[in-house]
Amino acid sequence: MGLQYRKTKVKLGFLDEKPEVFKIQQLTFPQVTFAQLVKECSESCGVNRSQTKGVIEALINRLVHYMEIGHGVRMGDFGSFKPTFTCKVAQTLEEADASTVKVKKVQFYPGKAFKDMLTELTITQGSEALNVKGDEPAPEPEPEPEP
């Protein structure tokens, strides 16, 4: 199915004449829960849910453990996780230390499976076409005249 979008009208408030322009906005859907993933993996592998949940939780535990000690973790075609940080610039060498760290984060680098999915991913207009703030329906596009 792929990603879906709706067309929206936007006023560019930072310009004096405040022109109206149009853009597309991704439609969002509910997230898949951990329980739902466990259930589907369990059914797919023919293993009971508690064993499947245990394996997934152990995998997450090991992933966290290795990143806590500074390792990146490669998970085959799924991709890689790498702990990283951004920091403020220090004026002197002595000031450049751990106290300058602003943000600690986990960087994800997609592997082949995700890159292939993104290549094949379709983007189509959803049935929910809305205007600014979603308060009024956008006009239906004019049908193209037949030759």
C-alpha positions as CSV (number, residue, x, y, z in Angstrom):
1,M,0.0,0.0,0.0
2,G,2.7,2.6,0.9
3,L,2.5,6.0,2.4
4,Q,-0.6,8.2,1.9
5,Y,-0.9,12.0,1.9
6,R,-3.4,14.8,1.9
7,K,-3.2,18.2,0.2
8,T,-3.1,21.2,2.4
9,K,-3.1,25.0,2.0
10,V,-0.5,26.9,3.9
11,K,-0.1,30.7,4.4
12,L,3.5,31.8,4.4
13,G,3.3,34.1,7.5
14,F,6.9,35.2,7.3
15,L,6.3,37.1,4.1
16,D,4.6,40.5,4.1
17,E,2.0,39.6,1.4
18,K,1.3,36.1,3.1
19,P,0.8,34.1,-0.1
20,E,-1.1,30.8,0.0
21,V,0.8,27.8,-1.2
22,F,0.1,24.1,-1.3
23,K,1.9,21.1,0.0
24,I,1.2,17.5,0.8
25,Q,1.2,16.2,4.3
26,Q,1.6,12.5,5.3
27,L,-1.4,10.8,6.8
28,T,-0.6,9.0,10.0
29,F,-2.0,5.7,11.2
30,P,-1.8,4.1,14.7
31,Q,1.5,2.5,15.6
32,V,1.9,-1.3,15.7
33,T,2.3,-2.4,19.3
34,F,5.0,-4.6,20.7
35,A,2.3,-7.2,21.6
36,Q,1.0,-7.2,18.0
37,L,4.6,-7.7,16.7
38,V,5.2,-10.6,19.2
39,K,1.9,-12.2,18.1
40,E,2.7,-12.0,14.4
41,C,6.3,-13.2,14.8
42,S,5.1,-16.1,17.0
43,E,2.6,-17.2,14.4
44,S,5.1,-16.7,11.6
45,C,7.8,-18.8,13.3
46,G,5.5,-21.4,14.9
47,V,6.9,-20.6,18.4
48,N,4.7,-19.7,21.3
49,R,4.2,-16.1,22.2
50,S,6.1,-16.2,25.5
51,Q,9.2,-17.7,23.9
52,T,9.0,-15.1,21.0
53,K,8.6,-12.3,23.5
54,G,11.6,-13.6,25.5
55,V,13.8,-13.7,22.4
56,I,12.9,-10.2,21.3
57,E,13.4,-8.8,24.8
58,A,16.8,-10.5,25.0
59,L,17.8,-9.1,21.7
60,I,16.8,-5.6,22.8
61,N,18.7,-6.1,26.1
62,R,21.9,-7.1,24.3
63,L,21.5,-4.2,21.8
64,V,21.2,-1.7,24.7
65,H,24.2,-3.4,26.6
66,Y,26.6,-3.1,23.6
67,M,25.6,0.5,22.9
68,E,26.0,1.4,26.6
69,I,29.7,0.4,26.3
70,G,30.1,2.3,23.0
71,H,29.7,-0.3,20.4
72,G,27.6,0.0,17.2
73,V,25.4,-3.0,16.6
74,R,24.8,-4.4,13.1
75,M,21.7,-6.4,12.6
76,G,22.1,-8.0,9.2
77,D,19.9,-6.6,6.4
78,F,17.8,-4.7,9.1
79,G,20.5,-2.1,9.6
80,S,22.9,-0.7,12.3
81,F,22.4,1.1,15.5
82,K,25.2,3.4,16.8
83,P,25.4,5.5,20.0
84,T,26.5,9.0,19.3
85,F,26.3,12.6,20.7
86,T,26.5,16.2,19.7
87,C,28.3,18.8,21.8
88,K,28.9,22.5,22.2
89,V,32.1,24.0,20.9
90,A,34.6,24.8,23.7
91,Q,36.9,27.9,23.6
92,T,39.9,26.1,25.1
93,L,41.2,22.5,25.2
94,E,40.6,22.3,28.9
95,E,36.9,23.2,28.5
96,A,36.4,20.5,25.9
97,D,35.0,17.6,28.0
98,A,31.9,15.6,28.7
99,S,30.1,18.6,30.1
100,T,29.8,20.1,26.6
101,V,27.6,17.2,25.4
102,K,24.2,18.6,24.4
103,V,22.4,15.5,23.1
104,K,23.0,11.8,23.4
105,K,21.2,9.7,20.8
106,V,21.0,6.5,18.9
107,Q,21.7,6.8,15.2
108,F,20.0,4.2,13.0
109,Y,21.5,3.3,9.6
110,P,19.1,1.3,7.4
111,G,20.3,-1.9,6.0
112,K,19.5,-3.5,2.6
113,A,16.0,-4.6,3.7
114,F,15.0,-1.0,4.6
115,K,16.8,0.5,1.6
116,D,14.9,-1.9,-0.7
117,M,11.6,-1.1,1.0
118,L,12.2,2.7,0.5
119,T,13.0,2.2,-3.1
120,E,9.8,0.3,-3.7
121,L,7.6,2.4,-1.4
122,T,4.7,4.1,-3.1
123,I,3.3,7.5,-2.1
124,T,-0.4,8.0,-3.0
125,Q,-3.1,10.5,-2.2
126,G,-5.3,9.2,0.6
127,S,-9.1,9.6,0.7
128,E,-8.8,12.2,3.4
129,A,-8.1,15.5,1.6
130,L,-8.2,18.5,4.0
131,N,-7.4,22.2,4.0
132,V,-5.4,24.2,6.5
133,K,-6.0,23.0,10.1
134,G,-8.2,20.2,8.7
135,D,-11.3,22.2,9.2
136,E,-12.8,22.2,5.7
137,P,-12.5,19.7,2.9
138,A,-10.2,20.6,0.1
139,P,-11.8,21.0,-3.4
140,E,-11.8,17.8,-5.4
141,P,-9.3,17.9,-8.3
142,E,-10.8,18.6,-11.7
143,P,-11.0,15.5,-13.8
144,E,-8.8,15.7,-16.9
145,P,-10.8,16.1,-20.1
146,E,-10.8,13.1,-22.4
147,P,-9.1,13.6,-25.8
